[in-house]
Amino acid sequence: MDKEPKPRITGKQWASIALVAIALVFILQNLTYVRVEFFLFHTSAPLWLILLITLAAGYAIGRFSKRRN
């Protein structure tokens, strides 16, 4: 009988698992609400969400401001 090899977890999968674990720890440690004031806009949100929005905005600005040759 042919024995099928067991599926193994690749390095990319281990890295993904580690990043998810780190993200969960980060979120759970930053659950406190903070007040954000931006010009006339005022809101209150969890710190992790504010940081995620800031990261996404920075990524978008960097992505769309690249010079294209």
N, C-alpha and C positions, 0 to 999 in steps of 0.2 A: 504494500500500500504506500502511496505517496503521502508523505507528511507535509502539510502546508506550513510554511514558516509563520511564527506568530508575528503580528504587526508590532513593530518597535516604535518607540517615541523618538522622533528626530530632534536634532538640536534646535531647529526653529520652533518646534512644538514646546520644548522645555523653556525656551526664551519667552514664548507667549504666555505660558503658565506662570512664569516668574513675574512678568510685567503685570499680569492681572492681579496676582497676589500683592505686589507692591502698590498698585492702584487702589485696591481695597483697603489696605492699611492706611494709605494717605487719606482716602475719603473718610474712614472711620475716625481718624485723628483730627480732622478739620470740619467737624459738624457744627461748630458754633456759628451763629448768624452775625454778620457784620453789615454795617451801614455803608452804602456806596453813594457818593455824591459826585455827579458829573454834570457840570454846568447847571442846568435847571432840572436835571433828572436825579431823583432820589429814590433809592430802593434798599431793601434789606434782603440778604440771601446768604446761604451757607458759604463759608470761606472757600471750600473746595470747588464750588460752582463758579465763583468769581475768578478763581485762578484758572480754571478750565476755559472760561470764556476769554480771559486775557491771553492764554496760550494759543487758542484757536485764532484770535484776532492777529496776534503776532505772526503766526504761521501763514495766514492768508495774506498779510501785508508783504511778507518776505517772498511768498510764492508768486504774487502778481506784480511785484516790483522788480523782478529779475530782468536783466537786459537779455534780449534775444538777438542773436547774430544771424 
